[in-house]
Amino acid sequence: MSNIKTPKKLIEVALPLDDINEAAAHEKQPGIGAHPRGLHLWWARRPLAAARAVIFAQMVNDPGFERHLGRGINKKDAQVERERLFGILRKLVVWENTNNQSVLEEARAEIWKSWRETCALNKNHPDAATMFNPEKLPAFHDPFAGGGALPLEAQRLGLESYASDLNPVAVLINKAMIEIPPKFAGRAPIGPLPPATGKKDATRNAFDDWSGARGLAEDVRRYGYWMREEAFKRIGHLYPKVDLTTGKPIPHGAGNQANEATVIAWIWVRTVKSPNPAFSHVDVPLASTFILSSKAGKECYVEPIIGGDSYYFEVRNGKPPERAKAGTTAGKRNAFLCLLSGVAIDYNYIRAEGKAGRMGQNLMAIIAEGSRGRVYLAPTHEMEAVANQAQPAWQPETQLPDNPRDFKTPNYGMTSFGDLFTPRQLVALTTFSDLVQIAREKIKADALTAGIIDDGQGLNDGGTGATAYADAVAVYLAFAIDRLADYGSSIATWKPSGEQVMQTFKRQALPITWDFPESNFFAGKSICWENAVKYSSDNLVASSSYESVFSGQVFQADAQRQNISMSKVISTDPPYYDNIGYADLSDFFYVWLRRSLRPIYPALFATMAVPKAEELVATPYRHGSKEKAEQFFLNGMTAAMHRLAEQAHPVFPTTIYYAFKQSDTTDVGTGNTGWETFLEAVLKAGFTITGTWPMRTELANRMIGSGTNALASSIVLVCRPREANAATISRREFIKELKQELSEAIDVMIGGAEGVSPVAPPLRQNS
Ligand SMILES: C[S@@+](CC[C@H](N)C(=O)[O-])C[C@H]1O[C@@H](n2cnc3c(N)ncnc32)[C@H](O)[C@@H]1O
């Protein structure tokens, strides 16, 4: 391969870093509208802007003069030309330009121009016909694709895009982003429009045209509506309206009542038997707070009323007394206080009660939609009784891992994924899951009626006809179920300052909650099926580039063994040492996806739980000890990197993101950090690092495991396979040097920098 002429790429020379980082930070802000990340939750996603910029700069030739290749222009002109390329990059990373076709076309043209120059340089190469075809761009591959940011951006830039991941949930997310939409691009929807119900959105088309994935997204919405109606017939009785004067349920079909309102959510509080022998027959509440709303002018709180050996909850409007904030908590050590006697309830006691199956839950408040916003009502026995009618026919039995760092509920006896849901939540999620397969049959029949030819092949077999189309809609409907699960488990929380439900995965862990909202999935407001479907549909449109013409292929593959990278351009983002246990976390979703979609993807969902053994995460609890975990990570990552060094297309550098925390530069010499082990793997695998770019890929204020693993940003390593005769320095020396340089680079990043050069130690590294 050494006789291949490989012009330097822009990313190996200079980048407008400040613009990229600014765009990346902007994209992480909430409230920027539909975004591909909304399709399905994944942990530690890279910003699209950074992914787009990196892939562009890795594909475009630097204009500088390279004597040995006889290409490029003089220093001064090269600077002007670089500035022109920066101009393209600056436009390319702007969030509002994500699907701006003229901006994308300009970038694609530049990629093609560089490719043609490279082909011309190599036209006499013996394999030029296959390797350097000026009419065919090399394809892209990300072997740790996760939430799909990198493969999606490669596709947007006009490359045929390949994604793989070990995790079936990640594989499905990538399919939903880059593989499925192009198959059905530009098709009109086939589903029946929802009947006029007085609700504007339900009856109208959501889009003005059927370009890109809009037709598919509209069908997700239409069949989502159908599923809602079917589900309501089956389980609507579990979700009654409420009488605003009494707090009692009003069954559906009871006709319009003067004081009726839609319930948004029921607030539950977990309970244990009082440890005080005098009250040991009473279930006392473990309330983290009694505040329901802390919005100025709309304050509302729960007031527990005690009488002898019993209590009940009232709900009061107005400024809450100071004590309401703390609920029944007692500070760190004691956890809670018995509401009746003030006796301390410590964590050990709660754990023992939970494990003995004596942790219960009481209704603490009802949140309804009044004519002027949220109304908070005191709980009633009748409302509790409705919830108690729910009898789930199924629940996920998969066990949570024995990983006390990130999974807290097993300590309290909630050991299976099914334990994280109330019976009513289980009934609802199971009902929607059953309906996915029924909807799939209906969609196929409707598609045939609409004249779509059926090749009898499902998505899994590469079909594009009626069967595959039904499969496709079903995938996005199943994603809506996962969204409901995320916001509709008993690990979700209520945020009084925003009067809103917060998701289960506020961070990459499953904590315990003491009080939680149980949303009305049929409310048509807040956390409900209708909104989950809308979210799925809107984000599908946001995910697929406007025309969705560039194809994508997604596989389940272990990065240590894959052959997909052969002759492809690679940009990837491997797991950061022990930071996120993707496989363990994603079981939360896998159990529901498997239930809904196994007939569509039988191989992907063959196992009861997400495969864990090959996951490249250094988790001591899985490998027996810290040392064994580190060794596993080093060996596995070296094998994975080796696959890349061997297979990557020879003219493009490989780019590798690695999450980075400030302490990584400061704790020099304090043993092996994730970084050291990772770098060792990269170097051992036969790569040399030609540049390192600090990227701001995480929100600075992100809520992560009590600061211990704060991911401030990423470093993008630009790598080339090492020449056999390359000069070397020791690994230790290299890491020391890199850390020093990174430290400065981070300062530069924080201070802002225009068009700076990459930070890289001299090109003489060994393992
Ligand atoms: C940092 S994440 C990728 C995130 C992605 N770039 C994004 O923006 O969403 C790393 C991924 O590596 C995957 N992974 C872990 N071990 C793997 C293995 N042995 N083979 C393939 N993928 C693996 C995890 O499932 C996870 O999705």
The ligand as an SDF file (V2000), in Angstrom:
LIG
                    3D

 27 29  0  0  0  0  0  0  0  0999 V2000
  -19.7060    6.0010   22.8060 C   0  0  0  0  0  0  0  0  0  0  0  0
  -20.9280    4.9220   22.1810 S   0  0  0  0  0  0  0  0  0  0  0  0
  -21.1840    5.5230   20.5570 C   0  0  0  0  0  0  0  0  0  0  0  0
  -22.0460    6.7560   20.5670 C   0  0  0  0  0  0  0  0  0  0  0  0
  -22.3430    7.3160   19.2050 C   0  0  0  0  0  0  0  0  0  0  0  0
  -21.1870    7.8420   18.5540 N   0  0  0  0  0  0  0  0  0  0  0  0
  -23.4170    8.3840   19.2950 C   0  0  0  0  0  0  0  0  0  0  0  0
  -23.1510    9.5390   18.9390 O   0  0  0  0  0  0  0  0  0  0  0  0
  -24.4960    8.0790   19.7280 O   0  0  0  0  0  0  0  0  0  0  0  0
  -20.0680    3.4240   22.0410 C   0  0  0  0  0  0  0  0  0  0  0  0
  -20.8230    2.2470   21.4660 C   0  0  0  0  0  0  0  0  0  0  0  0
  -19.9780    1.1180   21.3970 O   0  0  0  0  0  0  0  0  0  0  0  0
  -20.7920   -0.0370   21.4860 C   0  0  0  0  0  0  0  0  0  0  0  0
  -19.9550   -1.2230   21.7830 N   0  0  0  0  0  0  0  0  0  0  0  0
  -19.4170   -1.6240   22.9550 C   0  0  0  0  0  0  0  0  0  0  0  0
  -18.7110   -2.7510   22.7900 N   0  0  0  0  0  0  0  0  0  0  0  0
  -18.7710   -3.0660   21.4760 C   0  0  0  0  0  0  0  0  0  0  0  0
  -18.2150   -4.1100   20.6750 C   0  0  0  0  0  0  0  0  0  0  0  0
  -17.4550   -5.0670   21.2040 N   0  0  0  0  0  0  0  0  0  0  0  0
  -18.5030   -4.0950   19.3630 N   0  0  0  0  0  0  0  0  0  0  0  0
  -19.2760   -3.1420   18.8010 C   0  0  0  0  0  0  0  0  0  0  0  0
  -19.8230   -2.1430   19.5060 N   0  0  0  0  0  0  0  0  0  0  0  0
  -19.5740   -2.0970   20.8320 C   0  0  0  0  0  0  0  0  0  0  0  0
  -21.7860    0.3140   22.5570 C   0  0  0  0  0  0  0  0  0  0  0  0
  -22.9380   -0.5120   22.4370 O   0  0  0  0  0  0  0  0  0  0  0  0
  -22.0470    1.7960   22.2520 C   0  0  0  0  0  0  0  0  0  0  0  0
  -23.1680    1.9460   21.4470 O   0  0  0  0  0  0  0  0  0  0  0  0
  1  2  1  0
  2  3  1  0
  2 10  1  0
  3  4  1  0
  4  5  1  0
  5  6  1  0
  5  7  1  0
  7  8  2  0
  7  9  1  0
 10 11  1  0
 11 12  1  0
 11 26  1  0
 12 13  1  0
 13 14  1  0
 13 24  1  0
 14 15  1  0
 14 23  1  0
 15 16  2  0
 16 17  1  0
 17 18  1  0
 17 23  2  0
 18 19  1  0
 18 20  2  0
 20 21  1  0
 21 22  2  0
 22 23  1  0
 24 25  1  0
 24 26  1  0
 26 27  1  0
M  CHG  2   2   1   9  -1
M  END
$$$$
